[in-house]
Amino acid sequence: GRTFVITGTMLSGKREEVAQRIEAAGGTVKGSVSKKIDFLVRGPGAGNNKSADATRHGTAIIDEEQLYQMLGVPMPVAAFADL
């Protein structure tokens, strides 16, 4: 029941694949940070805009590994990350 925004490169697959995993676990994925977002999943190469928005709104910033810990599954590593 939590709401997420994904930014940066995801090591477990394309952002769309990560979003599908979140949604399969009952979460929602949005494209931009607002005060209604629970978590910003920040991968390598993420810009500062979404992080700054998350800080301003009090949104928790987590990395991809923390996301998979929340989902209760091991983090897969894709052959080709979303570059």
VEXGUMAR-498676 format. One line per field, with one value per residue: z, x, y of N, C-alpha, C in turn. Coordinates in nm, 4 decimals. Atoms other than C-alpha are relative to their C-alpha. Example, Ala and Ser with C-alpha at 12.3 -4.5 7.8 and 13.67 -1.06 7.14 Angstrom:
<atoms>
n_z: (0.0000, -0.0060)
n_x: (0.0890, -0.0820)
n_y: (-0.1190, -0.1190)
ca_z: (0.7800, 0.7140)
ca_x: (1.2300, 1.3670)
ca_y: (-0.4500, -0.1060)
c_z: (0.0000, 0.0730)
c_x: (0.0900, -0.0770)
c_y: (0.1200, 0.1090)
</atoms>
This chain:
<atoms>
n_z: (0.0000, 0.0016, 0.1308, 0.0302, 0.1222, 0.0327, 0.0744, 0.0179, 0.0611, -0.0834, 0.0274, 0.0065, 0.1252, 0.0430, -0.0975, 0.0176, -0.0658, -0.1435, -0.0297, 0.0014, -0.1239, -0.1080, 0.0157, -0.0300, -0.1455, -0.0539, -0.0018, 0.1138, 0.0490, 0.0655, 0.0750, -0.0624, -0.1453, -0.0632, -0.1419, -0.0090, 0.0285, -0.1212, 0.0184, 0.1242, 0.0202, 0.0713, 0.0520, 0.0495, 0.1111, -0.0194, -0.0085, -0.1318, -0.0107, -0.0734, -0.1365, -0.0682, -0.0231, -0.1059, -0.1255, -0.0290, -0.0381, -0.1094, 0.0567, -0.0281, 0.1159, -0.0202, 0.1175, 0.0599, -0.0908, -0.1053, 0.0602, 0.0048, -0.1385, -0.0332, 0.0736, -0.0569, 0.1006, 0.0359, 0.1137, 0.1206, 0.0726, 0.1433, 0.0883, 0.0528, -0.0828, 0.0695, 0.0093)
n_x: (0.0801, -0.0888, -0.0185, -0.1421, -0.0534, -0.1290, -0.0879, -0.1357, -0.0188, 0.0365, -0.0890, 0.0777, 0.0754, 0.0508, 0.0895, 0.1343, -0.0005, -0.0015, 0.1350, 0.0906, -0.0228, 0.0618, 0.1445, 0.0386, -0.0017, 0.1070, -0.0370, 0.0329, -0.1161, 0.0321, -0.1112, -0.0616, 0.0078, 0.0909, 0.0155, 0.0734, -0.0935, -0.0611, -0.1419, -0.0727, -0.1021, -0.1045, -0.1083, -0.1164, 0.0229, 0.1228, -0.0165, 0.0270, 0.1328, 0.0937, -0.0509, 0.0316, 0.1444, 0.0265, -0.0432, 0.0939, 0.1298, -0.0161, 0.0074, -0.1176, -0.0820, -0.0599, -0.0681, 0.0663, -0.0128, 0.0989, 0.1300, 0.0199, 0.0160, 0.1393, 0.0838, -0.0242, -0.0590, -0.1365, -0.0096, -0.0589, -0.0941, 0.0263, -0.1178, -0.0098, 0.0762, 0.0698, -0.0971)
n_y: (-0.1213, -0.1181, -0.0631, -0.0140, -0.0606, 0.0605, -0.0897, 0.0514, 0.1310, 0.1143, 0.1120, 0.1244, 0.0024, -0.1301, -0.0613, 0.0565, 0.1311, -0.0259, -0.0498, 0.1159, 0.0762, -0.0775, 0.0102, 0.1380, 0.0118, -0.0833, -0.1410, -0.0845, -0.0732, -0.1275, -0.0561, -0.1168, -0.0055, -0.0951, 0.0340, 0.1266, 0.1091, 0.0542, 0.0313, -0.0231, 0.1025, -0.0748, 0.0811, -0.0737, -0.0915, -0.0773, -0.1447, -0.0580, -0.0598, 0.0853, 0.0122, -0.1262, 0.0014, 0.0969, -0.0619, -0.1085, 0.0565, 0.0956, 0.1349, 0.0825, 0.0346, 0.1317, 0.0527, 0.1161, 0.1140, -0.0206, 0.0293, 0.1446, 0.0447, -0.0295, 0.0945, 0.1321, 0.0891, -0.0391, -0.0901, 0.0588, -0.0869, 0.0155, 0.0027, -0.1349, -0.0927, -0.1084, -0.1088)
ca_z: (0.0000, -0.0217, -0.3047, -0.4729, -0.7281, -0.9039, -1.0218, -1.1539, -1.2905, -1.1536, -1.1238, -1.1043, -1.4434, -1.6288, -1.4253, -1.5729, -1.4425, -1.0959, -1.1024, -1.1921, -0.8928, -0.6623, -0.8028, -0.7759, -0.4035, -0.3663, -0.4043, -0.6438, -0.8627, -0.9693, -1.1942, -0.9713, -0.6046, -0.4066, -0.0437, -0.1208, -0.2032, 0.0691, -0.0811, -0.3466, -0.4761, -0.5825, -0.8043, -0.9365, -1.1703, -1.0242, -1.0634, -0.7716, -0.8543, -0.7301, -0.4270, -0.3403, -0.3826, -0.1599, 0.1104, 0.0885, 0.1234, 0.3958, 0.1655, 0.2668, 0.0213, -0.0113, -0.2389, -0.4537, -0.2028, 0.0694, -0.1675, -0.2124, 0.1634, 0.2043, -0.0604, 0.1248, -0.1777, -0.2838, -0.5265, -0.8773, -1.0872, -1.4513, -1.7287, -1.8677, -1.6237, -1.7281, -1.8535)
ca_x: (0.0000, 0.3007, 0.3755, 0.7174, 0.9100, 1.2093, 1.5056, 1.8522, 1.9877, 1.8377, 2.0749, 1.7957, 1.6468, 1.4754, 1.2734, 0.9543, 1.0504, 1.1239, 0.7910, 0.6127, 0.7745, 0.6587, 0.3062, 0.2961, 0.3707, 0.0793, 0.2649, 0.2052, 0.4673, 0.4425, 0.6622, 0.7260, 0.7769, 0.5004, 0.3942, 0.1851, 0.4957, 0.6264, 0.9645, 1.2072, 1.4131, 1.7417, 1.9832, 2.3281, 2.3278, 2.0113, 1.9733, 1.9308, 1.5832, 1.3806, 1.6067, 1.5602, 1.1839, 1.1853, 1.3797, 1.1445, 0.8357, 0.9823, 0.9845, 1.2168, 1.5037, 1.6097, 1.8426, 1.7494, 1.8780, 1.6579, 1.3602, 1.4096, 1.4514, 1.1122, 0.9666, 1.1146, 1.2955, 1.6613, 1.7645, 1.8072, 2.0937, 2.0096, 2.2559, 2.1842, 2.0819, 1.8518, 2.1090)
ca_y: (0.0000, 0.2342, 0.4763, 0.4917, 0.6975, 0.5411, 0.7489, 0.6685, 0.3424, 0.0228, -0.2724, -0.5311, -0.4447, -0.1673, 0.0793, -0.0641, -0.4091, -0.2725, -0.0873, -0.4125, -0.5857, -0.3054, -0.3196, -0.7000, -0.6571, -0.4140, -0.0837, 0.2026, 0.3715, 0.7360, 0.9483, 1.2481, 1.3240, 1.4920, 1.4906, 1.1787, 0.9688, 0.7359, 0.6389, 0.7607, 0.4668, 0.6284, 0.4413, 0.5375, 0.8345, 0.9856, 1.3586, 1.5939, 1.7277, 1.4298, 1.3916, 1.7593, 1.7247, 1.4158, 1.6003, 1.8979, 1.6757, 1.4516, 1.1478, 0.8645, 0.8094, 0.4458, 0.2546, -0.0421, -0.2973, -0.1464, -0.1693, -0.5430, -0.5877, -0.4200, -0.6514, -0.9491, -1.0905, -1.1030, -0.8324, -0.9738, -0.8406, -0.7824, -0.8567, -0.5114, -0.2402, 0.0447, 0.2929)
c_z: (0.0000, -0.1424, -0.0186, -0.1256, -0.0195, -0.0804, -0.0078, -0.0668, 0.0990, -0.0403, -0.0165, -0.1278, -0.0379, 0.1040, -0.0082, 0.0691, 0.1521, 0.0435, 0.0040, 0.1271, 0.1192, -0.0060, 0.0311, 0.1510, 0.0656, 0.0085, -0.1261, -0.0398, -0.0751, -0.0670, 0.0651, 0.1498, 0.0422, 0.1457, 0.0201, -0.0237, 0.1304, -0.0136, -0.1373, -0.0061, -0.0903, -0.0392, -0.0442, -0.1178, 0.0125, 0.0077, 0.1381, 0.0159, 0.0815, 0.1441, 0.0801, 0.0303, 0.1143, 0.1364, 0.0424, 0.0519, 0.1161, -0.0447, 0.0310, -0.1305, 0.0319, -0.1256, -0.0452, 0.0915, 0.1140, -0.0509, 0.0038, 0.1402, 0.0447, -0.0673, 0.0508, -0.0983, -0.0277, -0.1243, -0.1200, -0.0628, -0.1484, -0.0771, -0.0555, 0.0826, -0.0886, -0.0041, -0.0650)
c_x: (0.0832, 0.0173, 0.1472, 0.0219, 0.1375, 0.0817, 0.1401, 0.0001, -0.0380, 0.0856, -0.0747, -0.0825, -0.0429, -0.0970, -0.1409, -0.0112, -0.0033, -0.1385, -0.1003, 0.0163, -0.0650, -0.1516, -0.0503, -0.0049, -0.1045, 0.0311, -0.0452, 0.1263, -0.0481, 0.1257, 0.0694, -0.0266, -0.0980, -0.0126, -0.0769, 0.0891, 0.0650, 0.1510, 0.0498, 0.1082, 0.1057, 0.1128, 0.1168, -0.0376, -0.1267, 0.0328, -0.0379, -0.1416, -0.0967, 0.0454, -0.0316, -0.1489, -0.0352, 0.0373, -0.0991, -0.1339, 0.0095, -0.0136, 0.1289, 0.0724, 0.0708, 0.0749, -0.0720, 0.0049, -0.1026, -0.1412, -0.0266, -0.0099, -0.1441, -0.0946, 0.0171, 0.0542, 0.1432, 0.0001, 0.0602, 0.0972, -0.0192, 0.1313, 0.0250, -0.0883, -0.0629, 0.0920, -0.0563)
c_y: (0.1260, 0.0516, 0.0347, 0.0834, -0.0610, 0.1005, -0.0592, -0.1365, -0.1096, -0.1192, -0.1318, -0.0107, 0.1401, 0.0543, -0.0569, -0.1355, 0.0154, 0.0487, -0.1155, -0.0835, 0.0704, -0.0164, -0.1414, -0.0235, 0.0902, 0.1477, 0.0717, 0.0752, 0.1231, 0.0543, 0.1176, 0.0003, 0.1084, -0.0399, -0.1302, -0.1225, -0.0455, -0.0176, 0.0419, -0.1062, 0.0638, -0.0934, 0.0857, 0.0894, 0.0830, 0.1482, 0.0507, 0.0516, -0.0839, -0.0177, 0.1256, 0.0088, -0.0941, 0.0582, 0.1076, -0.0537, -0.0999, -0.1449, -0.0764, -0.0335, -0.1313, -0.0411, -0.1273, -0.1222, 0.0104, -0.0278, -0.1496, -0.0598, 0.0234, -0.0991, -0.1425, -0.1020, 0.0430, 0.0892, -0.0715, 0.0983, -0.0288, -0.0033, 0.1393, 0.0908, 0.1078, 0.1220, 0.1196)
</atoms>
